[in-house]
Amino acid sequence: MKKLILESDIIKLFRQGIKVLPVAPNDIVTPLALDKIKSLGITIVRREESEAIEADSTSGAPKVKLNKAAIGSDHTGFRIKGVLSKVLTDKSYGVIDVGTHDEASCDYPDFALGVALQVIEKKVDFGIIVDATGIPSAITANKIPGIRAATCYNEFSARSAREHNDANVLVVGAKALGEETIKSILEVFMTTSFSGGRHQKRLDKITAVEEKFMKPELKA
């Protein structure tokens, strides 16, 4: 998907301490953004020349973008899981499907956990979970430290989840939303980055709450 990179985007990156800007072949960098890139000493990395790099919101260190996603669903989300898997593969993403693999009745926590583990072990860039409403799987995934699963119901919520909350798991309801809406939500989720700044401070507070109630044996 074509992305317009503005001067304001460059300023946000610089304030986060990011000095490398990955640019896809179809991305458009405005003249003002180019001037700001030069003045701030930011390096442009063409994605066709090397692996894309993005900022790790928890450590500030660069991390390799894998172009992989984990996806899972219970029986109610099985069909939509297939639809979203095709969206991902059409975008040249590798897909790790943790199940379910048919429409036989099953338990959503098993597959929510499967997706969350792929994300937390850094085997994928993000996860997607589909159940009936998008609520129970998000509750399950968010029990795992480091997971920020967001139930999204339109493009605005998907953009906010990524831009403001650095969500790393998208959860949608197959019985709550139409197929085209869900596909559009995924498109936005995939192409929106965390903006950092004041949102990083709030994210740090979420992490502090998480660590406060984490079992001692799980703390580093």
N, C-alpha and C positions, 0 to 999 in steps of 0.2 A: 504494500500500500504506500502511495506517495505521501511524504511528510514534509510540511513546510517548517523550516527552522528559522526562527526569528531572533532578533537581537536580544529580546527578553529571555529567550531560552539559553543563550550563551551566558548572560549575566547570572542566571540561576546556577548553571554548571560551575561557573567560576566561584560563586559564593559557597558552593559545596566542596570546593577544593579539587574539582575535577579538571584535569588539564588535557584530557584526550576526548575527542568527539567522534564517535563512530557515525559514518554517513553511508547510507545505502545508495545504490545506483540511481534510484528514482527520487531520492530526496532533493528538495530544493532549498538552498541556503540563500537568504535574501542578501542584497548588497550591504545593508547595515549590519547584518549578522557577520558577514565576512570581515568587515572592518573591525568589528569588536573582537573577533577571533584573533586577528593579527595584533591588535593593540594589547590583548591580554595574554598573548603567547600560548594560545591553545592549539594543540596539534589535531589536524583532521586525519582520521584513519578511514580509508575507503574499505567498505566491507567486502568487496570483491578481491581486495589485496591481502587482507588478513582477517582474523576472527574479530568479530565485534566485541567491544569492551563496554561495560557499564559499571556504574558505581555501586558498591556494596553498602547499603544504607546502615548496616550495623557496625561496620569496621572502617568505612571510608576508603578501603583498599579496592583496587580494580579487580573485577572478576571476569572470567571468560564467559561470553554468552554462548550457550550450547546449541541454541535453536532446537531445543527439545522441550516437550511438555508431557506431563503425566495426566492421564484421564481415567476416571472411574465413575461407576453409577450403580444404583440398585436396579431392580427389574423395571421400575417405573421410568427410569431415565435411559434405559438400554438403547432405544431407537435414536434418541437425540444424541447420545454418546457417539453413535456411528456417524451422524451428521456432522458433529463438531470435529471428529477425528479427520473427516475428509477436508474440512476447512483448514485444519492444521497442515495436513500433508500437501494441500494445494499451495500453501504458503511456504513450502519447503521445510517444515518442522518435522523432526522425528517425533514419533508418538509412542509412549509407553502406556499400554492399556492394561490396567490392573484388574479389569473385570467390572461387573459381571459379564458373562459371555453369552447369556440368553435371557429370555423373559420369565424364567422360573422365579418364583418368589424367593427373596433373599433379604439379608439384613444390611442396611446402609452403613452401619459403623465399620464393617469389614473393609469396604471399598474406600470410604473416607480416610481411614487409617492408611490404606495402601498408597493413596495419592500423597498424603501428607508426608509419609516417610520418604518418598522419592524426592520431594521438595527439600526437606530438612537435611537429607544426605547429599544435597547439591548435585543430584543426577540429572535434574531438569531445571529449566528457567522458571517455570511456574506449573501449577496444577489446576485441573478442572474437575469438578464433581457435579454430577447430575442426580437429583432425586425428585420426588414429587413437587415439593415446595421450595427447595433450596435452603431450608432452615435446619433440619436435623443433622445433615452432613456437615454444615458449617460449625454447629455446636461441637460435633465430634472432633473435627480437624483442629479446632482451636484449643482443644485440651493438650495439644502437643506444643511444648515450648518452642518459640520461633516461628510458628505458623500464624499467619494473618489471613484467615479465610473470610471472604466477603460474599454475602448473598446479594447479588445484583439483580435489579428488576427493570432497568432501562440503561441507555447509554450514559446518562449523567451519573448514575450511581457507579457504573463501571469506571468511568474516568476519575471520579472522586476517590474511589477505592485505591486506585493506583497512584494518582498524583498526590493525594493527601495522606493516605494511610499505608502506602507501599505494600498493598495486599499481594500475597504470593500464591494464593489459591482463589480461583473464581468458583462460586457455587451458584447454580441456577436450578429453577424448578420446572420440570418438564410439563407438569400439569397446571402451572401458574402462568406460563408465558407461551406465546406462539413461537414456532420454529424460526421464522425470520427475525423476530425480536431477539431471540437467544443468539443467533448467528451475528447479529449486529453488536450485541453486548460483547461477545468474544472478540470481534474485530477491534473494538475500542480498548478493551482490556489488554490485548496484545500490543497495541501501538502507543500506549500511554506510559510515560516514565514517572518515577517519583520525583517531585519537585524540590524536596529537601527544605532548607530554610527553617521557618518557624514550625513547619510540619515535622522536621526531624526532632526538634525539642519535644514535641508531643509524643512522637513515637518512642523516644527515650523513656518517657514517663510510663508508657505502656509496658516497655521492657522491664522497668524497675518494679512494677506491680507483679509482673510475671515471675521475676526472680525472687521477690519477697515470699511468695507462696509456693515456690518450687521445693520439692522434697530435697533435703540436704544431699542425698546420694547422687542427685542429678546435677548438682551445681559443679561447675568446673573447679 
